[in-house]
Amino acid sequence: MVRTILVIGAGKSTSYLLDYILKKSDEENLHLIIGDLQPEHIPEKFSSHPNCSVVQLDIFNDEDRKKAIDSASIVISMLPARLHIKIAEDCIHFKKNLVTASYVSQEMKALDDEVKKNGLVFMNEIGLDPGIDHMSAMEVIDRIRDKGGKMLLFESFTGGLVAPESDSNLWNYKFTWNPRNVVLAGQGGVAKFIQEGTYKYIPYQKLFRRTEFLEIEGYGTFEVYANRDSLNYREAYGLQNALTLYRGTMRRIGFSKAWQMFVILGMTDDSYTIENSEGMSYREFVNLFLPYSPTDSVELKLRHYLKIDQDDVRWDKLLELNIFDHSKKIPLKNASPAQILQHILEDSWTLKEDEKDMIVMYHKFGYELNGEKKQIDANMVVIGENRTYTAMSKTVGLPVAIATLQILNGKITTPGVQIPIRKEVYAPILSELKSYGIAFKEFEVPYLGYNPDSVAS
């Protein structure tokens, strides 16, 4: 009997996901249905495959959405997290398992009892971060505990970056996932974590000036800024007694200090709109955030305001973005500063067709075993193939695809709204990911605990 996998939303992170399902379709008796608002954008290699159907699907059209979900054996939602809930409710109604790569929202969590009552698996956070970070962390944490070790420290950092061979701008950065999320990173609350038993809080306006540095052999040095709430997974990981729990985002050194310029200016603000934004030049946009002067140029005002000299590399980074250009116009109506900044950055930071991205992930595990403090560091680097088959698409899409098949084949059966932290889930997925070059290198290093010299003030 043919089993139908419905994938809702076929954006940037789905190329490897769709490939995986179609490559397995004959041996696993699968038929793939891609439901997307713009089916004409689905690449021909997928739409013409004999085991694939492409349908136009507007998830706000209740009749079409329900019909598509009812006809599926299992549902994958690759939509933004806020749009999952309608799909999730239909999956309960039609008794279908659901897989997403998104963080578990409060609305999704509230469905847990109903999901369990219906014996369904709602697997979330099964992409890269969240996803591979959970699974790779729990594999090592469980191994330490199985030996009788006690966890003292856990730090985890991930970055979606540009590969060294395609690194052609002064920011050492290009967009590899949703640009809006990059522009809004760190907003909506303070970054909260615990180091050596002390709670730490970093407000948004200081976030990009508090960085830790990491070295990955063969790839150089990276900096890390803290994620919003590192303590979210304390209970899930069983780290209630750990002295240090810290999660962060990786960038190349110098990025955060330069990004802080946009924060100080107010360009990352998404809370209000600029009424006359359409047709405004990039230069006029910059001038909105600077004091009036009858004589000083926009460039001079900005340098004074930010207290940066002409020979500061941050100045060159701003010039590279053409933000003082008269001729470049903003095409967005009533846009927020953050939306306009995103448009300007996409001008410079979009991968060209043959350019490659890079995923980096770094974990630190500190533990005590037989009275001795030890530490394991582990890192993973994945390089993309091109703008379509990115490392981001690979590390997000493959875990989603593998988990979907595991659920469909009855290998993952524990019901409920969940994330991939149980061994029955993570062990086979991590094992299969290794065959695709997604694997960690582990190193035993001296236990250092918290090093105050590694955090910039």
Buried (B, 14 or more C-beta within 10 A) or exposed (E): EEBBBBBBBBBBBBBBBBBBBBBBBEEBEBBBBBBBBEBEEBEEEBBEBEBBBBBEBEBEEEEBBBBBBBEBBBBBBBBEBEBBBBBBBBBBEBEBBBBBBBEBBEEBEEBBEBBBEBEBBBBBBBBBBBBBBBBBBBBBBBEBBEEEBEBBBBBBBBBBBBBBEBBEBBBBBBBBBBBBEBBBBBBEEBBBBBBEEEEBEBEBEBBBBBBBEBEBEEBEEBBBBBBBBBBBBBEBBBBEEBBBBBBBBBBBBBBBBBBBBBBBBBBBBBEEBBEEBEEBBBBBBBBBBBEEEEEBEBBEBBBEBBEBEEEBEBBEBBBEBBBBBEEBBBEBEEBBBBBBBBBBBEBBBEBEEEBBBBBBBBBBBBBBEEEEBBBBBBBBBBBBBBBEBBBBBBBBBBBBBBBBBBBBEEEBEEBBBBBBBBEEBBBBBBEBBEEBEBBBEBEEEEBEEBEEEEBBE
